[in-house]
Amino acid sequence: MTTITEQLIDRVLAVKYDALPAAAIDMAKACTLDGIAVMLAGATEPLGLGRIVTQYVKETGGNPQATVIAGGFKTSMVNAAYANGTMAHALDFDNTWYPLNHPTSPTLPAILAIAEHHNLGGKKVIEAMVAAFEVQGRMRMAATGLETGSGFHKPGTTGQFGAVTAGAKMLDLDRQQMLMAFGIAGSRAGSMSINTGTMTKSSHSGHAARMGVECAVLAKMGFTGSADVFGPKGFFDTFLFGRAEPHLLIDNFGAPFRMVDPGVGFKKHPSNYFTHRPIDAALMLREQHQIKPEQIAKVDVVFPRFEYVNRPQPETGLDGKFSVQYTTTVALLDGEITVDSFNNERRFAPDVVALLSKVTLHLDDKIPNDFDRMHIDMTVTLTDGRVLKQRVDKLSGWVGSPLTREQRMKKFHSCARRVLAKDKADRIVDIIENIEQKQDVTELMALVRA
């Protein structure tokens, strides 16, 4: 009798480009473009995360195998995957889906590093993306005991297995080698949510990407690990004390692929996704009523019980990405949320400090804290006594309400222009939208090397 791990590996091995539906291919391209965008912008993270991680991998050295995005140099595959994965999650602008996870930031950097070093083409990139997303989504479905916002952070746990899937597909591991790669990955998993609001959170995606490459390369060389990482005393028992449904790893695998149904959410704002409903409510009220800061007496946000984003006084601009109070404040003041909304200068600017003290978050147990079903209510009370209300249920960009191509292109160019000239950014779009025709990723990586 085959194990659950073997059944999963057999399904991963069966994912082939020529059998993929057009919708999955298109989504893989969209996710690749979005991933490149947030890596480029992540290199410019206001507190210096991109600068530090780039300096770190440059100083630690490595054979020049793969590009550090926006770094201007190559390093080893594992170092490049680490740096690029960290920058992909640096702004919390990378895409997500349901159940909540970050499917691109742990996987695409591993794929690009291997593709560049081994001169692999666009069809291989797409095939690996689809397989990696599917495994990562299945992991989130099966890991029912992995709570959002507490304990372990998802990219370093379930995302780790998306990354090793990516590496295994890119290197064409056989069945036994892939079992070993997954076994090795089980001992590489882990990331603590307590680091949310710091640079370390972003490195969870970087570490997962690096380990995806490492586990696949080691397994290809003959390194061994457990052949049943999802069996008794394996990942689910160790991390979740058995609170899991392992059969969801394989039930209806790829039928349809989860990147198609329910789909992928592309973020509009560079902050934690739970802050987006309050941001949208604040932006709506500001635009509809032409609110001026001096008119605001107080702001009340009614929110599901989710302490993760209850940060009345974030310690840094980066910490503000995870604060409903801060993101609401900046949205009301500036009428937009940008990468630079989360630098320390903006966080401690006098107008932000003044309004932040007037924003109160009320946690309501009656509202589901499930991201797909939740809603928020915002009330802005003005100094003249008027009371303005806004409720937000569904988010534009979330699964089921996708961003249009025009909106995704706007996001791409707003990120890319922080590093690249427009002609180079346009060329990147052209390459990725036709990537299945490319025999290698050499030109793409030369452009993003900047």
C-alpha positions as CSV (number, residue, x, y, z in Angstrom):
1,M,0.0,0.0,0.0
2,T,1.4,3.4,-1.0
3,T,1.8,6.1,1.6
4,I,0.1,9.5,1.5
5,T,3.5,11.0,0.7
6,E,4.1,8.6,-2.2
7,Q,0.6,9.4,-3.6
8,L,1.4,13.1,-3.4
9,I,4.7,12.7,-5.2
10,D,3.1,10.7,-7.9
11,R,0.7,13.5,-8.5
12,V,3.5,16.1,-8.6
13,L,5.4,13.9,-11.1
14,A,2.3,13.8,-13.3
15,V,2.2,17.6,-13.7
16,K,3.5,18.3,-17.2
17,Y,3.4,21.6,-19.2
18,D,1.8,20.0,-22.3
19,A,-1.2,18.8,-20.2
20,L,-1.8,22.1,-18.4
21,P,-5.0,24.0,-19.0
22,A,-4.6,27.5,-20.5
23,A,-6.0,29.1,-17.4
24,A,-3.3,27.6,-15.3
25,I,-0.6,28.8,-17.8
26,D,-2.0,32.3,-17.8
27,M,-2.2,32.5,-14.0
28,A,1.4,31.2,-13.7
29,K,2.5,34.0,-16.0
30,A,0.6,36.6,-14.0
31,C,2.1,35.3,-10.7
32,T,5.6,35.4,-12.2
33,L,5.1,39.0,-13.3
34,D,3.7,40.0,-9.9
35,G,6.5,38.2,-8.2
36,I,9.2,40.0,-10.2
37,A,7.5,43.3,-9.5
38,V,7.5,42.9,-5.7
39,M,11.1,41.6,-5.7
40,L,12.2,44.7,-7.5
41,A,10.3,47.0,-5.2
42,G,11.4,44.9,-2.2
43,A,15.0,45.7,-2.9
44,T,14.0,49.3,-2.0
45,E,12.2,48.5,1.3
46,P,12.4,51.8,3.2
47,L,14.1,50.5,6.3
48,G,16.9,48.9,4.3
49,L,15.9,45.2,4.2
50,G,16.9,44.8,0.6
51,R,20.2,46.5,1.1
52,I,21.1,44.4,4.1
53,V,20.1,41.0,2.5
54,T,21.9,41.9,-0.7
55,Q,25.1,42.9,1.2
56,Y,24.8,39.7,3.3
57,V,24.8,37.3,0.3
58,K,27.5,39.3,-1.5
59,E,29.8,39.1,1.5
60,T,29.1,35.4,2.1
61,G,30.0,34.7,-1.5
62,G,29.2,31.8,-3.8
63,N,29.8,30.7,-7.4
64,P,28.1,33.2,-9.8
65,Q,25.2,30.9,-10.7
66,A,22.1,33.0,-10.3
67,T,21.1,36.7,-10.2
68,V,20.4,38.7,-7.1
69,I,17.5,40.9,-8.3
70,A,18.4,44.6,-8.3
71,G,21.7,43.6,-6.8
72,G,23.9,43.9,-10.0
73,F,25.6,40.6,-9.4
74,K,25.3,36.8,-9.3
75,T,25.9,34.4,-6.5
76,S,25.1,30.7,-5.7
77,M,21.6,29.4,-6.5
78,V,20.9,29.0,-2.8
79,N,22.0,32.5,-1.9
80,A,20.1,34.1,-4.8
81,A,17.0,32.2,-3.9
82,Y,17.4,33.4,-0.3
83,A,17.9,37.1,-1.2
84,N,15.2,37.2,-3.8
85,G,12.7,35.3,-1.6
86,T,13.3,37.7,1.2
87,M,12.8,40.7,-1.1
88,A,9.7,39.1,-2.5
89,H,8.0,39.2,0.9
90,A,9.8,42.4,2.1
91,L,6.8,44.7,1.5
92,D,4.0,42.2,2.2
93,F,2.9,43.0,-1.3
94,D,3.3,39.5,-2.7
95,N,0.1,37.6,-3.7
96,T,-1.9,35.3,-1.6
97,W,-4.9,33.0,-1.8
98,Y,-7.3,30.9,0.2
99,P,-6.6,29.3,2.7
100,L,-4.2,32.1,3.4
101,N,-0.7,31.6,2.2
102,H,1.9,33.4,0.1
103,P,2.4,31.1,-2.9
104,T,4.9,33.1,-5.0
105,S,7.5,34.4,-2.6
106,P,8.9,31.0,-1.4
107,T,8.6,29.3,-4.9
108,L,9.4,31.7,-7.8
109,P,12.9,32.7,-6.4
110,A,13.9,29.0,-6.3
111,I,12.5,28.4,-9.8
112,L,14.4,31.4,-11.3
113,A,17.7,30.5,-9.6
114,I,17.7,27.0,-10.9
115,A,16.4,28.0,-14.4
116,E,19.2,30.6,-14.7
117,H,22.0,28.3,-13.7
118,H,20.8,25.3,-15.7
119,N,19.6,27.2,-18.8
120,L,16.1,26.0,-18.5
121,G,13.2,27.4,-20.5
122,G,9.9,29.1,-19.9
123,K,7.8,25.9,-20.2
124,K,9.7,24.4,-17.3
125,V,9.2,27.6,-15.3
126,I,5.5,27.4,-15.8
127,E,5.3,23.7,-15.1
128,A,7.2,24.1,-11.8
129,M,5.1,27.1,-10.8
130,V,1.8,25.2,-11.2
131,A,3.0,22.2,-9.3
132,A,4.5,24.3,-6.5
133,F,1.3,26.3,-6.1
134,E,-0.8,23.2,-6.0
135,V,1.3,21.5,-3.3
136,Q,1.4,24.6,-1.3
137,G,-2.3,25.1,-1.5
138,R,-2.9,21.4,-0.6
139,M,-0.6,21.8,2.4
140,R,-2.6,24.7,3.7
141,M,-5.9,22.8,3.2
142,A,-4.5,19.7,5.0
143,A,-2.8,21.7,7.8
144,T,-6.0,22.6,9.5
145,G,-4.3,23.2,12.8
146,L,-2.0,26.0,11.4
147,E,-3.7,29.1,12.7
148,T,-3.3,32.4,10.9
149,G,-1.2,35.0,12.8
150,S,0.0,32.7,15.6
151,G,2.6,30.0,16.1
152,F,4.3,29.2,12.9
153,H,4.3,31.6,9.9
154,K,3.0,29.8,6.7
155,P,5.8,30.6,4.2
156,G,8.4,28.8,6.4
157,T,6.2,25.7,6.9
158,T,3.6,24.9,4.2
159,G,5.4,27.3,1.8
160,Q,8.6,25.3,2.3
161,F,7.0,22.3,0.6
162,G,5.9,24.5,-2.3
163,A,9.5,25.6,-2.7
164,V,10.9,22.0,-2.6
165,T,8.3,21.0,-5.2
166,A,9.5,23.9,-7.4
167,G,13.1,22.7,-7.0
168,A,12.3,19.1,-7.6
169,K,10.4,19.8,-10.8
170,M,13.1,22.1,-12.1
171,L,15.8,19.5,-11.6
172,D,13.6,16.6,-12.9
173,L,14.0,14.5,-9.8
174,D,12.7,10.9,-10.1
175,R,10.2,9.4,-7.7
176,Q,12.7,8.3,-5.1
177,Q,14.7,11.5,-5.2
178,M,11.6,13.5,-4.8
179,L,10.6,11.5,-1.7
180,M,14.0,12.2,-0.3
181,A,13.8,15.9,-1.1
182,F,10.5,16.2,0.7
183,G,11.9,14.3,3.7
184,I,14.9,16.7,3.8
185,A,12.5,19.6,3.6
186,G,10.6,18.4,6.7
187,S,13.7,19.1,8.8
188,R,14.2,22.6,7.2
189,A,10.6,23.8,8.0
190,G,9.8,26.4,10.7
191,S,9.2,30.2,11.1
192,M,7.8,32.0,14.1
193,S,5.0,34.5,13.7
194,I,6.3,36.4,16.7
195,N,8.7,38.0,14.2
196,T,5.9,39.8,12.4
197,G,6.6,43.5,12.1
198,T,10.4,42.9,11.7
199,M,12.7,42.1,8.8
200,T,12.8,38.5,9.9
201,K,9.3,37.8,8.8
202,S,10.3,38.4,5.2
203,S,13.3,36.0,5.5
204,H,10.8,33.2,6.1
205,S,10.0,33.2,2.4
206,G,13.7,33.6,1.6
207,H,14.7,30.7,3.8
208,A,12.0,28.5,2.2
209,A,13.2,29.4,-1.3
210,R,16.8,28.7,-0.4
211,M,15.8,25.3,1.2
212,G,13.7,24.4,-1.8
213,V,16.9,24.7,-3.9
214,E,19.1,23.0,-1.3
215,C,16.8,20.0,-0.7
216,A,16.3,19.3,-4.4
217,V,20.0,19.6,-5.1
218,L,21.0,17.3,-2.2
219,A,18.4,14.7,-3.2
220,K,19.6,14.8,-6.8
221,M,23.1,14.0,-5.4
222,G,21.8,11.1,-3.4
223,F,21.3,12.7,0.1
224,T,18.6,10.9,2.1
225,G,15.7,11.8,4.2
226,S,12.5,10.2,5.4
227,A,10.4,8.7,2.6
228,D,7.2,9.5,4.4
229,V,7.4,13.0,5.7
230,F,3.6,13.3,5.9
231,G,3.1,9.9,7.6
232,P,3.0,9.0,11.4
233,K,5.4,11.2,13.4
234,G,6.0,13.4,10.4
235,F,5.2,17.0,9.6
236,F,1.6,17.1,10.7
237,D,2.2,15.3,14.0
238,T,5.3,17.4,14.7
239,F,4.1,20.8,13.9
240,L,0.3,20.5,14.4
241,F,0.1,17.7,16.9
242,G,-2.0,15.8,14.5
243,R,-4.6,18.5,13.9
244,A,-4.6,17.9,10.2
245,E,-6.4,16.2,7.3
246,P,-3.6,14.6,5.2
247,H,-6.0,13.2,2.7
248,L,-6.6,16.8,1.4
249,L,-3.0,16.7,0.1
250,I,-4.2,14.4,-2.7
251,D,-8.0,14.6,-3.0
252,N,-8.8,16.0,-6.4
253,F,-5.2,17.2,-6.9
254,G,-5.1,19.4,-9.9
255,A,-8.8,18.9,-10.7
256,P,-8.9,21.9,-11.0
257,F,-5.6,23.4,-10.1
258,R,-6.0,25.7,-7.1
259,M,-4.3,28.6,-8.8
260,V,-7.3,28.5,-11.2
261,D,-10.0,27.7,-8.7
262,P,-10.4,29.4,-6.2
263,G,-7.6,31.4,-7.9
264,V,-5.0,33.8,-6.6
265,G,-5.4,37.1,-4.8
266,F,-3.2,40.0,-6.1
267,K,-2.7,42.7,-3.5
268,K,-3.6,46.4,-4.2
269,H,-1.7,47.7,-1.1
270,P,1.8,46.9,0.2
271,S,0.6,45.7,3.6
272,N,-0.8,42.7,5.5
273,Y,-4.0,41.6,3.7
274,F,-6.1,41.9,6.8
275,T,-5.5,45.7,6.7
276,H,-6.9,46.1,3.2
277,R,-10.6,46.2,4.1
278,P,-10.0,49.1,6.6
279,I,-7.7,50.8,4.0
280,D,-10.4,50.6,1.4
281,A,-13.1,51.8,3.8
282,A,-10.9,54.8,4.7
283,L,-10.2,55.6,1.1
284,M,-13.9,55.4,0.2
285,L,-14.9,57.7,3.0
286,R,-12.1,60.2,2.2
287,E,-13.1,60.4,-1.5
288,Q,-16.8,60.4,-1.0
289,H,-16.9,63.1,1.7
290,Q,-13.7,65.1,0.9
291,I,-12.6,64.6,4.5
292,K,-9.8,66.9,5.8
293,P,-7.6,65.7,8.6
294,E,-8.5,68.6,10.9
295,Q,-12.2,67.7,10.5
296,I,-11.7,64.2,12.1
297,A,-12.7,63.9,15.8
298,K,-12.4,60.1,16.0
299,V,-12.3,56.9,13.9
300,D,-13.8,53.6,15.0
301,V,-13.1,50.4,13.2
302,V,-15.1,47.3,14.1
303,F,-13.1,44.2,13.2
304,P,-13.1,40.4,13.8
305,R,-11.1,39.1,16.8
306,F,-7.7,39.0,15.2
307,E,-5.0,40.4,17.5
308,Y,-2.3,40.0,14.8
309,V,-3.2,43.4,13.3
310,N,-4.2,45.2,16.5
311,R,-1.2,47.5,16.9
312,P,-2.2,50.9,18.2
313,Q,1.3,52.3,18.2
314,P,3.5,50.4,15.7
315,E,7.2,50.6,16.6
316,T,8.4,51.2,13.1
317,G,7.1,51.9,9.6
318,L,7.6,48.3,8.8
319,D,5.6,47.3,11.9
320,G,2.8,49.6,10.6
321,K,2.1,47.2,7.7
322,F,0.4,45.0,10.3
323,S,-1.5,47.7,12.1
324,V,-5.2,48.4,11.2
325,Q,-4.9,51.7,13.2
326,Y,-1.8,52.9,11.3
327,T,-2.9,51.9,7.8
328,T,-6.3,53.5,8.4
329,T,-4.6,56.7,9.6
330,V,-2.3,56.9,6.5
331,A,-5.2,56.1,4.1
332,L,-7.3,58.9,5.6
333,L,-4.4,61.4,5.5
334,D,-2.8,60.6,2.1
335,G,-5.6,59.1,0.1
336,E,-3.3,56.3,-0.9
337,I,-1.1,53.6,0.5
338,T,2.4,53.2,-1.1
339,V,5.7,51.5,-0.4
340,D,6.8,54.8,1.3
341,S,3.8,54.8,3.6
342,F,5.8,52.5,5.8
343,N,9.1,54.3,6.3
344,N,9.9,55.7,9.7
345,E,9.6,59.3,8.6
346,R,6.0,58.8,7.7
347,R,5.3,56.7,10.8
348,F,6.5,59.4,13.1
349,A,5.4,62.5,11.1
350,P,3.3,64.9,13.3
351,D,0.1,64.5,11.3
352,V,0.3,60.7,11.6
353,V,1.0,60.8,15.3
354,A,-1.9,63.2,15.9
355,L,-4.5,61.2,14.0
356,L,-3.3,57.7,15.0
357,S,-4.3,58.5,18.6
358,K,-7.9,59.1,17.4
359,V,-8.2,55.7,15.7
360,T,-9.7,52.9,17.8
361,L,-10.0,49.2,16.9
362,H,-12.9,47.3,18.3
363,L,-12.7,43.5,18.1
364,D,-16.2,41.9,17.6
365,D,-16.5,38.2,18.2
366,K,-19.7,38.2,16.1
367,I,-17.7,38.8,12.9
368,P,-16.1,35.7,11.4
369,N,-12.3,36.0,11.5
370,D,-12.1,33.8,8.5
371,F,-10.5,36.0,5.8
372,D,-12.9,35.0,3.1
373,R,-16.1,35.6,5.1
374,M,-15.2,38.6,7.3
375,H,-16.2,42.2,7.0
376,I,-15.3,45.5,8.7
377,D,-17.3,48.6,9.7
378,M,-15.7,52.0,9.9
379,T,-17.2,55.1,11.5
380,V,-15.6,58.5,11.1
381,T,-17.0,61.1,13.5
382,L,-16.3,64.7,12.4
383,T,-15.8,67.7,14.6
384,D,-19.1,69.2,13.3
385,G,-21.0,66.2,14.6
386,R,-21.5,64.4,11.4
387,V,-21.0,60.6,11.5
388,L,-19.8,58.8,8.4
389,K,-20.0,55.1,8.0
390,Q,-18.6,52.5,5.6
391,R,-18.7,48.7,5.5
392,V,-16.4,46.6,3.4
393,D,-17.1,42.9,2.7
394,K,-15.4,41.7,-0.5
395,L,-12.0,43.0,-1.6
396,S,-11.0,43.8,-5.1
397,G,-8.0,41.6,-5.9
398,W,-9.1,38.8,-3.6
399,V,-10.0,35.4,-5.0
400,G,-13.3,35.7,-6.9
401,S,-12.7,39.5,-7.5
402,P,-9.5,39.5,-9.5
403,L,-7.6,42.7,-10.5
404,T,-7.9,43.5,-14.1
405,R,-4.9,43.2,-16.3
406,E,-4.8,47.0,-16.4
407,Q,-4.7,47.1,-12.6
408,R,-2.0,44.5,-12.4
409,M,0.1,46.3,-15.0
410,K,-0.2,49.5,-12.9
411,K,1.1,47.7,-9.9
412,F,3.9,46.1,-11.9
413,H,5.1,49.5,-13.2
414,S,4.8,51.2,-9.9
415,C,7.1,48.6,-8.4
416,A,9.5,48.3,-11.3
417,R,10.1,52.0,-11.7
418,R,11.7,52.1,-8.3
419,V,14.6,50.2,-9.9
420,L,14.3,50.1,-13.7
421,A,13.8,52.5,-16.6
422,K,10.4,52.0,-18.4
423,D,11.8,50.4,-21.5
424,K,13.4,47.7,-19.5
425,A,10.2,47.2,-17.5
426,D,8.2,46.9,-20.7
427,R,10.6,44.3,-22.0
428,I,10.2,42.2,-18.8
429,V,6.4,42.3,-19.4
430,D,6.8,41.1,-22.9
431,I,9.2,38.3,-21.9
432,I,7.0,36.9,-19.2
433,E,3.8,37.1,-21.1
434,N,5.5,35.0,-23.8
435,I,7.8,33.0,-21.5
436,E,6.7,29.6,-22.9
437,Q,8.5,30.6,-26.1
438,K,11.8,31.3,-24.3
439,Q,14.5,28.6,-24.4
440,D,16.1,30.1,-21.2
441,V,15.7,33.0,-18.8
442,T,19.0,34.7,-19.5
443,E,17.6,37.9,-20.9
444,L,15.0,38.2,-18.2
445,M,17.5,37.8,-15.4
446,A,20.0,40.2,-17.0
447,L,17.2,42.8,-17.0
448,V,16.2,42.3,-13.3
449,R,19.8,42.2,-12.2
450,A,19.7,46.0,-12.8
